[in-house]
Amino acid sequence: MRKFLQTLPAIVFFVFAIIAASYMLSGKDPLEIESPVNGQAVPAFSIEGMAHTDIQGPALINFFASWCIPCEAEHPLLKQLSSEAKIYGIAYNNPPAERDKFLARLGNPYIRTGSDMDGSAAIAFGVYGVPTTFGIDANNVIIYRHDGPMMEEDIEEARRYLK
């Protein structure tokens, strides 16, 4: 038994080495996360202030939070884009009062907002961090996903999906 315990670290190392080598040889980026919802209808959800039935495309759905610094950084671009597109806002892990203070301070680019306090909407969409923005077509099918804050160069790409 003692001999097995002495060789256990080497066995674990070789298992991880084999896994890493298989990723490297496959050509896939192990950090690249594919959206589980692209090409699917907006997932069913119901949160404070909004449900999936309230969303009508073409539009953007933006997951944000008042405590999120990158969300605040992208906010002026969302306000700019809101003059030409419908944007729905889902405040992740954010009480309605905090969400509303954030929007009162920075301006509200959203035609409707809801608070996803338990993360159920984020889970349904496959969101793993905020901000995350989805584009949906006229049939409410998800056709675009942007993880992280939208920057000036990302706005043109988002516009293409809103036509």
C-alpha positions in Angstrom: 0.0 0.0 0.0 2.8 2.4 0.8 4.4 1.8 -2.6 1.1 2.7 -4.3 0.8 5.9 -2.3 4.4 6.8 -3.3 3.6 6.4 -7.0 0.1 8.1 -6.9 1.5 11.6 -7.7 3.2 10.3 -10.8 0.0 8.5 -11.9 -2.0 11.7 -11.5 0.6 13.7 -13.4 0.5 11.3 -16.3 -3.3 11.4 -16.5 -3.3 15.2 -16.6 -0.5 15.1 -19.2 -2.5 12.8 -21.4 -5.6 15.0 -21.1 -3.5 18.2 -22.0 -1.9 16.4 -24.9 -5.2 15.4 -26.3 -6.4 19.0 -26.3 -3.3 20.2 -27.9 -3.4 17.6 -30.7 -7.2 18.2 -31.3 -6.6 21.9 -32.2 -9.3 23.0 -29.9 -8.9 25.8 -27.4 -9.7 24.4 -24.0 -10.7 27.9 -22.8 -13.1 28.5 -25.7 -16.6 28.1 -24.4 -19.3 27.6 -27.1 -22.7 29.0 -26.5 -25.2 26.2 -25.7 -28.1 28.3 -27.0 -26.9 29.6 -30.4 -29.5 28.6 -33.0 -32.1 27.9 -30.4 -35.2 29.9 -29.3 -34.8 32.3 -26.4 -34.9 29.9 -23.4 -37.9 29.9 -21.1 -37.4 32.0 -17.9 -39.4 34.1 -15.5 -37.7 36.6 -13.3 -38.7 39.7 -11.4 -39.9 42.2 -14.1 -39.6 40.0 -17.1 -40.2 36.6 -18.7 -39.1 35.1 -22.0 -42.6 35.9 -23.4 -41.9 39.6 -23.1 -39.0 39.5 -25.5 -39.6 40.3 -29.2 -36.8 40.2 -31.7 -34.9 41.4 -33.5 -33.2 42.7 -30.4 -30.3 42.4 -28.0 -30.5 40.8 -24.6 -27.8 42.2 -22.2 -26.9 40.6 -18.9 -25.4 43.2 -16.6 -25.0 44.1 -13.0 -24.7 47.4 -11.1 -21.7 46.0 -9.2 -19.9 45.1 -12.5 -17.2 47.6 -13.7 -17.1 46.3 -17.3 -20.9 46.6 -17.4 -20.5 50.3 -16.6 -17.8 50.7 -19.2 -20.0 49.3 -22.0 -23.1 51.2 -20.9 -22.5 54.4 -23.1 -22.3 52.1 -26.2 -25.5 50.4 -25.3 -27.2 53.8 -24.9 -25.9 54.7 -28.3 -27.1 51.5 -29.8 -30.5 51.7 -28.1 -31.5 54.6 -30.5 -31.5 52.0 -33.4 -32.3 48.7 -31.7 -34.4 47.1 -29.0 -32.3 46.1 -26.0 -33.6 44.0 -23.1 -31.7 44.2 -19.8 -31.3 41.4 -17.3 -29.7 42.4 -14.1 -27.7 39.4 -12.8 -27.7 38.9 -9.1 -28.9 42.4 -8.6 -31.8 43.6 -6.5 -34.3 45.8 -8.4 -33.5 48.8 -6.2 -29.7 48.6 -7.0 -30.5 48.0 -10.7 -32.7 51.0 -10.8 -30.1 53.3 -9.1 -27.5 52.1 -11.7 -29.8 52.9 -14.6 -30.9 56.3 -13.1 -27.2 57.3 -12.8 -26.1 56.1 -16.2 -29.3 56.3 -18.3 -31.5 53.4 -19.3 -30.9 51.9 -22.8 -33.3 49.0 -22.2 -36.9 48.8 -23.3 -37.5 46.4 -20.4 -35.5 45.1 -17.5 -35.7 42.3 -15.0 -33.6 41.1 -12.0 -32.3 37.6 -12.1 -31.7 37.2 -8.4 -31.3 33.4 -8.4 -29.4 33.1 -11.6 -32.0 31.0 -13.3 -32.2 33.1 -16.5 -28.4 33.2 -16.7 -28.2 29.4 -16.4 -30.9 29.0 -19.1 -28.8 31.2 -21.4 -25.5 29.6 -20.5 -24.1 32.9 -19.1 -21.0 32.5 -17.0 -20.1 36.1 -16.4 -21.4 39.6 -17.0 -21.6 41.5 -19.2 -22.9 39.0 -21.8 -25.0 40.1 -24.8 -27.1 38.0 -27.1 -28.7 38.9 -30.4 -32.0 37.4 -31.4 -33.7 37.5 -34.8 -37.4 38.2 -35.6 -38.3 34.6 -34.6 -36.6 35.0 -31.2 -33.8 32.6 -32.2 -30.4 33.4 -30.7 -28.0 34.2 -33.5 -25.2 36.1 -31.7 -23.4 36.0 -28.4 -20.8 38.5 -27.1 -19.0 37.7 -23.8 -17.5 40.6 -22.0 -18.0 44.3 -22.4 -19.0 45.6 -25.8 -16.4 47.9 -27.3 -16.7 50.3 -30.2 -15.6 47.7 -32.7 -18.2 45.2 -31.4 -21.1 47.5 -32.1 -20.8 47.1 -35.9 -21.0 43.3 -35.5 -24.0 43.6 -33.2 -25.8 45.8 -35.7 -25.4 43.2 -38.5 -27.4 40.7 -36.4 -30.2 43.2 -35.8 -31.3 43.6 -39.4 
